[in-house]
Amino acid sequence: MISAVVFDADETVLDLRPAVRGALADVLAEIRRLAPAAAVSLADLEADSEQAFAELAALPTWEIRRAAMERSLARVGLTRELDRLTELYFTRRFALTRPFADTLPALAELRRSYLIGYATNGNSRTERCGLAGEFAFELYAHTDGLPKKPALGFFTAVLAAAGGEPRSVVYVGDSLTHDVLGAQNAGLFAVWVNRDGAVCPDGVTPDAEVRSLAELPTVIARLTTSEDAGRGDATRVRLAEPA
């Protein structure tokens, strides 16, 4: 019997990409104010971010972001501004981060029947992103020794916070590697949030797939009542795509 539903943060319940792009745009404007002749673009800042997150994935998110900023500022000889512009980035990033339109209604509906948790690799603190008070518990990687997903230790902590056995907890996230496979390897149910309609690759079978969080109450009810909701059945729960 499912008793808890636990959510990833960025790109699952939080619309992060516009916030990141907006924050980088503000940093770029400040770079151009300080160095009007600087030949640097928003695409350059985004490329530096992508490279840093690919190369330094094991580090805490704020450290990766600072490293990305250092690369960008080195392009234009402004590394002396690293601390100030990193602070500017995070101030704007959090100010611009908002829940997806389907997030708060889905949480309100699910809270009637389940314990609701929040567990993330990132630094999207709920009180800074429009989600204060929405969850029974919150877990953040690199806090109190918590490893990053998809480490087993991350999901062990999720289970401890949820107070349930693996098959009583559903983890909901957008990453097939971190959220789906990570949760399933720990014995949890995993729901893939596939907002963009991507094709699920061979070898990965989420317990359920949704395009919108509005579908979650129905999906989780089906997982609860399905006689063959175990990991190896031939079909997964998938609702029709929204019109």
HULIN-V592670 format. One record per pair of residues at least 4 apart in sequence whose C-alpha atoms are under 7 Angstrom apart, sorted by sequence separation. I is the first residue (numbers start at 1). J is the second residue. D is the distance in whole Angstrom. If there is no record, write none. Layout:
i;j;d
I;J;D
I;J;D
This chain:
i;j;d
8;12;6
9;13;5
10;14;5
11;15;5
16;20;6
17;21;6
18;22;6
19;23;6
20;24;6
21;25;6
22;26;6
23;27;6
24;28;6
25;29;6
26;30;6
27;31;6
28;32;6
29;33;6
30;34;6
31;35;6
32;36;5
40;44;6
41;45;7
42;46;6
43;47;6
44;48;6
45;49;6
46;50;6
47;51;6
48;52;6
49;53;6
50;54;6
51;55;6
52;56;6
53;57;5
59;63;6
60;64;7
61;65;6
62;66;6
63;67;6
64;68;6
65;69;6
66;70;6
67;71;6
68;72;6
69;73;6
70;74;6
71;75;7
73;77;6
74;78;6
81;85;6
82;86;6
83;87;6
84;88;6
85;89;6
86;90;6
87;91;6
88;92;6
89;93;6
90;94;6
91;95;6
92;96;6
93;97;6
99;103;6
102;106;6
103;107;6
104;108;6
105;109;6
106;110;6
107;111;6
108;112;7
110;114;6
111;115;6
125;129;7
126;130;6
127;131;6
142;146;5
147;151;6
152;156;6
153;157;6
154;158;6
155;159;6
156;160;6
157;161;6
158;162;6
159;163;6
164;168;6
165;169;7
175;179;5
176;180;5
177;181;5
178;182;5
179;183;6
180;184;6
181;185;6
182;186;7
183;187;6
184;188;5
194;198;6
200;204;7
215;219;6
216;220;6
217;221;6
218;222;6
219;223;6
220;224;6
221;225;6
222;226;6
229;233;7
9;14;6
10;15;7
11;16;6
59;64;6
73;78;5
74;79;6
111;116;6
124;129;7
126;131;5
127;132;4
141;146;5
142;147;6
149;154;6
159;164;6
164;169;7
174;179;7
175;180;7
176;181;6
177;182;6
183;188;5
184;189;6
210;215;6
228;233;6
10;16;6
32;38;6
73;79;5
126;132;5
141;147;5
147;153;6
148;154;6
159;165;7
173;179;5
183;189;7
184;190;6
223;229;6
141;148;5
147;154;6
159;166;7
172;179;7
183;190;6
56;64;6
146;154;6
70;79;6
180;190;5
53;64;6
180;191;7
208;219;7
52;64;6
70;82;6
171;183;6
180;192;6
69;82;7
28;42;7
192;206;6
52;67;7
191;206;6
194;209;7
49;65;7
52;68;5
176;192;7
190;206;6
191;207;6
192;208;6
193;209;6
194;210;6
195;211;5
25;42;6
69;86;7
118;135;6
171;188;7
190;207;5
191;208;5
192;209;5
193;210;5
194;211;5
195;212;6
24;42;7
117;135;5
122;140;7
170;188;6
171;189;6
172;190;6
173;191;7
174;192;6
189;207;6
190;208;7
191;209;6
192;210;6
193;211;6
219;237;7
49;68;5
116;135;5
117;136;6
118;137;6
119;138;6
120;139;6
121;140;6
122;141;7
169;188;6
170;189;5
171;190;5
172;191;5
173;192;6
174;193;5
48;68;5
66;86;6
116;136;6
117;137;5
118;138;5
119;139;4
120;140;5
121;141;5
167;187;6
169;189;6
170;190;6
171;191;6
172;192;6
173;193;6
174;194;6
24;45;7
115;136;7
117;138;6
118;139;6
119;140;6
120;141;6
166;187;5
167;188;5
172;193;7
166;188;5
167;189;6
48;71;6
48;72;6
137;161;7
207;231;7
180;206;6
45;72;6
121;148;5
150;177;7
121;149;6
150;178;5
155;183;6
208;236;6
209;237;7
210;238;7
149;178;5
150;179;7
207;236;5
208;237;5
209;238;5
210;239;7
206;236;7
207;237;6
208;238;6
211;241;7
98;129;6
99;130;7
151;182;7
155;186;6
97;129;5
98;130;6
150;182;4
149;182;7
94;128;6
152;186;6
94;129;6
38;76;6
27;85;6
27;88;7
61;122;6
27;89;6
61;123;6
24;89;7
23;89;5
23;92;5
23;93;5
20;93;6
19;93;5
19;96;5
19;97;5
16;97;6
15;97;6
60;142;6
14;97;7
15;98;6
14;98;6
15;99;6
14;99;4
15;100;5
13;99;6
14;100;6
13;100;6
13;103;6
106;213;6
110;217;6
106;214;5
5;114;6
4;114;5
5;115;6
6;116;6
7;117;6
8;118;6
102;212;7
103;213;6
3;114;5
4;115;4
5;116;5
6;117;4
7;118;5
8;119;5
9;120;6
102;213;6
3;115;6
4;116;6
5;117;6
6;118;5
7;119;6
8;120;5
102;214;6
6;119;7
9;124;7
4;162;6
12;173;5
12;174;6
11;174;6
4;168;7
5;169;6
6;170;6
7;171;6
8;172;6
2;167;7
3;168;5
4;169;5
5;170;5
6;171;5
7;172;5
8;173;5
2;168;4
3;169;6
4;170;6
5;171;6
6;172;6
7;173;6
1;168;5
2;169;6
12;193;6
2;224;6
1;224;6
